[in-house]
Amino acid sequence: MTLYSEHAVVLRTWKLGEADRIISMYGAQSGKIRAVAKGVRKTRTKFGARLEPISYVNVQCWKGRELDIVTQVDSVELFPGIKSDLERLRKGLGIVEVIEELVGDSLADFEIFRLLVKVLHRLEQGDSHYLLSGFLWRLLQVQGLAPQLGNCVECGEEGKGLTRFSASGSGLVCASHGDSVAISRDAVSVIAWMCDGELSRALALGDSPVRLEVEALAVSQIEALLNHKVKALHLGGY
């Protein structure tokens, strides 16, 4: 077996046997990692909270056939501010669950890792109205899944007068096409900023109905791609 070290963010954990856990992480160089942390559920384990979701760690593992084996974990950032605030925790769990569900197992992309760490650090510093939706739209862009906002995805018609959005089609559509919801021009502009990496421009905006619109459309787009709900995004009645 090969021993390797990796900076990674913990996404999800599963119980394994009486004392072990399977840990899903996203690493800077390795992409998706699944490894067994032996004895981690014992009261006096040295790993403890370091391998809980929404934790940024430096992990050492033995490479295995199906699952790697965790041998050492050092904390880089445990994000206590996120974990002590229910609303920030909801968003943090949504962020890591989307990475777990949407990003393929074989994909190693430093841009995704950097985006993930950056948004968690920003959430640790304090919440922002557009932070969650900004992450979701930018992640779609990085993965080549950004919505089409310049013309109708069904017939190709151009025009700033397009006022409907199709999650299944991933973009704006003419009013004559079904399976769509209304979208304001302000929401189209904000989504375009986010996809283009201009998140700071959106974060400077105050709360408004546009924020709810942009976030709801982001969630619907993600869930249309997955074909199921992302549970953490609906915690707290969202």
Buried (B, 14 or more C-beta within 10 A) or exposed (E): EEEBBBBBBBBBBEEBEEEBBBBBBBBBEBBBBBBBBBBBBEEEBEBBEBBBBBBBBBBBBBBEEEBBBBBBBEEBBBBEBBBEBEEBBBBBBBBBBBBBBBBEEEEBBEEBBEBBBEBBEBBBEEBBBBBBBBBBBBBBBBBEBBBBBBBBBBEEBEEEEBBBBBBBBBBBBBEEBEEBBEBBEBBBBBBBBBBEEBBEBBBEBEEEEBBBBBBBBBBBBBBBBEEEEBEBBEBEEB
